[in-house]
Amino acid sequence: MKVELLTKVNYNNFDNKMDELFNEYSLDVNTEKFKDEIRDIVKKLEIDRRSEIVAAAGNLSRNSGSVFDVLEKKEKLPLESNSNFASKVIGMGHTSISELDFCVFALNNVSALVEQTIIEERYSAFCIKSRREVDFSKVGYFIPQFRDKSGNVHPQNDFLNQKYKSHMDNLFNKYYELLNLGISKEDARFVLPYCYNSNIFMGIDAHTLRDLIIKCTKTKYSKIQELKEFGEKLYDIAVENIPYIVPSIDQVEYREDDLVDELLKDKVNFCDYNILAKPKLLNATDNIDAVICTSAIMKRYQVEYDKARKIYDELIKEDLDFSSKLIKNITFKGDQLELTQVNFRFQIPISFAVLTHLTRHRQHDLIIPDFVPIVDLTQYKIPPKIERTCLEFYKSIYDDNINMYNLFIKNGVREEDLVYFTLSGNMVNVLTDINGKNVQHILSLRECTKAQWEIRKIANDIHEEIEKLPNSTAFCKVLGPACVTKRICPEGKESCGKILTLNKK
């Protein structure tokens, strides 16, 4: 695993530019010593700048000067002073100032488990190597140090280590065999174990970075070895580059057990976990069309709700199609804020392979089950082409994986070290609260014929559930792929061609 902060000077390029400068001006200096001194100055300046901006933000609300006046005062102070002040403000609960410091990281050879952990942090941004497009047979995987139930290194760790590596090598070989059988990479990936290496660009503000470090190093998640190592690497980078968040991390006490877990322990039977057949709508806003249209009237004319609703009712009497016209115009031309006033809660069955297709839409509140206790490994998604061509071979992969997992369980290995036996095709039910604007956006992308088949089926099912709701006809007209709702196709040369047919009508 390699974790590197990218939002700083690239010192390899810096050295090259310095060499070019020395050669151009034929400077008679000790170049290595001079470069070291300049490098130290530049590094100090960039670290100082982070604290100057955040400290100035913390001072702005109680200072009569302009934003530049406040910043200028902080620029005259040393790093320690600004960092201590920013830490004090953050410690008082005003953590928003640290959201102004944005960091971009390169994460090299972290497992899919780390990937899933960071994308659950709703305010991080990320770009990930696609398993739909790239062959993952040679990417490598994480190997944990196996521990017993007490957290001590397992007495049979070497034996278990060899068993684990042999099993994971076999899973990657099975993945490669599926490719040779003509199965696409996007379907073969369903047998990849969650230890496979991923490569990620992660963008995250300092506030969320702080929370992520605490999660990985100070909570029950630290019992997963790789997450703890990941958190520690981020912490070391913060100490060197983002020092003002470190005190608020250090003051958090380590707590291995989760308070919610403690209350629920022995009260819930995990074996009752059943995967839904399709997305289930749990609740939704009443009278969706009226809420959206009334919100549009209130937004533009500042009238209170009852009067806006009365105006809407009168407009509907004059023109029965008014709701459709207004919601269409909101979707096409406005900021669509009116759509955010309606909400839907869904429980959605989804495979780990496709979970990132849903979680990458950051503007909805998503709850994903923890990795521990481990999901039911007997419940998994079967891609349609695999079901038609090599079903028994595919099932045997899951059966072998379950048998190996059970062997480790019998040997008393703690669950936190066995999370990597989760295969990408294993299923979970996730819970989300999502507003109308984000429903419209997600369905416009995921109902497209270019979307992956599982997420497209989920999107179609969500659309179908919303269509069943009363008084949602106008809103449902703006749901669907962009070619249907807006007569445009964002896919360019990769378009399926449906837009050409639709535009002829």
Secondary structure, DSSP 8 states (H G I E B T S, - for coil): -EEEE-SS--HHHHHHHHHHHHHHHT--S-HHHHHHHHHHHHHHHHHHHHHHHHHHHHHHTT-SS-HHHHHHHHHTS-HHHHHHHHHHHHHTT-GGGGGG-EEEEEEEEEEHHHHHHHHTSTT-EEEE--TTTS--TTS-B-----BBTTSSB-TTHHHHHHHHHHHHHHHHHHHHHHHHTT--HHHHGGG-BTTBEEEEEEEEEHHHHHHHHHHHHHSGGGGSHHHHHHHHHHHHHHHHH-GGGHHHHHTS---SS-HHHHHHTTTS-GGG----SS-EEEEE-SSHHHHHHHHHHHHHH---HHHHHHHHHHHHHH-TTHHHHHHHHHHHHS--GGGGG-EEEEEEEEEHHHHHHHHT--SSEEE---SSS---TT-B---HHHHHH-HHHHHHHHHHHHHHHHHHHHTTB-GGGSGGG-BTTBEEEEEEEEEHHHHHHHHHHHTSTTS-HHHHHHHHHHHHHHHTSTT-HHHHTT-S-HHHHTS--TTGGG--SHHHHHHH-
